[in-house]
Amino acid sequence: MSQTADIIIIGGGIVGCAAAYYLAKSGTKRVIVLEATKSIGHGGSCRNGGGVRQSGRDVRELPYAMYGIQHFWPTLSEELGVDVEYTQKGNLRLGKTETHLKKLQTLTDNAQSVGLGVEMVDAAEVQELCPYLSKDIIGASWCPTDGHANPLTTTLGYYKRALELGVQFFTDAPVAMLRKIRGKVRQVVLQDGTVLEAEQILLAAGYESRAIARSVGVDLPMTRLIDEMFVTEMEPHMFDIMLGTADADFYGHQAHHGSFVFGSECGYEEVTDMDDPSKLYTNSMTLSASCRAVMGYIPQLAEAKVVRSWCGWLDNAFDGVPFIGNCPDAEGLTVACGFTGHGFGTAPVVGYMLSQILHGEPTVVDISALAPNRFMPNK
Ligand SMILES: Cc1cc2nc3c(=O)[nH]c(=O)nc-3n(C[C@H](O)[C@H](O)[C@H](O)COP(=O)(O)OP(=O)(O)OC[C@H]3O[C@@H](n4cnc5c(N)ncnc54)[C@H](O)[C@@H]3O)c2cc1C
């Protein structure tokens, strides 16, 4: 294993892989990616629902989410040389009650205030957009520029292209801590004691970033939460729209090969045994709760057969938006974590902006609201 690099990236998820690719593409010669597990994309990056959406986001995230959809996703398959299955056919966020509609209206007003093309539609318009949906739906928010993509081919596409450009990836390389040398974060210490050194370190290890950052005095307030997905047998083509609900009881889409991929929570996620997060167990309640939710919105899927379910960890930032940027109290350390269950859709633009930050350049849009040190005591 090389022991020195210009930049060491901790975490081989889509954020680490995309940053590695854009760094190598822009001329950085020695980039190392360290991944704790045996496989690249083992975290949320290859387990997620593939939603590529702007709607429903915090306004602090919207400018870069919108930039990513305009400038990265449409050409990503050609850029990476793999079919990322990007499908830009819109996102309907469904409501069945007046309380749901109020929630959707607030999200819509917020998004419109920063220029996103999203609107409220009534029951008839919902049926026109997607005739397979239940007549119980009384309205929805509709964002025609949202969509979905394939998380596996996208994540592994970035990995493959980064490898081709000379990035070195080491799997089975769990990082234990960071160390400062003469006041600057420079060393990365693996659990087996191996020490690597770099000019700059990018920490993109999901929830585990919190413990690693703490070793150099940086706190990134976030918690961990489990989320489940399931996939059905292939069904005849029904629709290409991405679906979500005001109640967040399910989200999902029909993949290009015909299977439906849905994600959901049962409401008991916070009591999951978190003692050993490497044990990724689905629980006995979520799948049935998810199926009930899906059937309540798409009655035609009542007979669809579920072939597999799985789960993954979310890294939930305290205020729901990620930490992206340099750490002023730990020179040499840049972080990108806390994506709170919606970091897949923004990963291409985030990877690109990380390469800009690491080169000391301004980012394509202002992301100062996501500064890692935004939680400063005000007393
Ligand atoms: C079930 C589920 C559904 C989701 N659905 C969507 C969706 O529809 N749309 C969307 O935009 N987002 C979604 N997300 C969120 C999305 O998957 C994540 O926000 C995104 O993948 C974050 O990428 P990442 O690279 O930061 O994290 P990860 O993919 O978690 O990568 C972090 C990597 O760091 C590694 N690591 C951890 N500790 C160490 C260590 N000590 N040393 C070295 N490496 C370490 C991990 O093994 C992992 O591979 C979903 C997530 C889940 C779990």
The ligand as an ORCA input file, in Angstrom:
! r2SCAN-3c Opt
* xyz 0 1
  C     -32.204      2.503      2.176
  C     -31.714      3.840      1.694
  C     -32.435      4.539      0.704
  C     -31.974      5.763      0.227
  N     -32.632      6.380     -0.803
  C     -32.114      7.500     -1.383
  C     -32.705      8.074     -2.525
  O     -33.696      7.572     -3.071
  N     -32.144      9.215     -3.041
  C     -31.041      9.795     -2.484
  O     -30.599     10.847     -2.975
  N     -30.416      9.228     -1.421
  C     -30.922      8.099     -0.859
  N     -30.300      7.514      0.213
  C     -29.116      8.160      0.786
  C     -27.873      7.900     -0.038
  O     -27.694      6.525     -0.256
  C     -26.660      8.463      0.723
  O     -26.926      9.800      1.128
  C     -25.418      8.454     -0.170
  O     -25.176      7.162     -0.644
  C     -24.244      8.965      0.643
  O     -23.070      8.549      0.040
  P     -21.728      8.495      0.898
  O     -20.652      8.154     -0.042
  O     -21.634      9.741      1.715
  O     -22.025      7.382      1.993
  P     -21.837      5.797      2.017
  O     -22.355      5.151      0.792
  O     -22.404      5.338      3.309
  O     -20.272      5.633      1.989
  C     -19.469      5.791      3.111
  C     -18.403      4.720      3.022
  O     -17.478      4.920      4.091
  C     -17.083      3.656      4.538
  N     -16.533      3.777      5.895
  C     -17.204      3.872      7.069
  N     -16.341      3.936      8.092
  C     -15.088      3.894      7.560
  C     -13.790      3.895      8.124
  N     -13.599      3.946      9.442
  N     -12.727      3.821      7.282
  C     -12.891      3.760      5.923
  N     -14.114      3.733      5.353
  C     -15.202      3.813      6.156
  C     -18.353      2.834      4.493
  O     -18.092      1.440      4.508
  C     -18.980      3.321      3.204
  O     -18.636      2.520      2.093
  C     -30.767      6.310      0.752
  C     -30.049      5.620      1.722
  C     -30.507      4.397      2.189
  C     -29.709      3.647      3.236
*
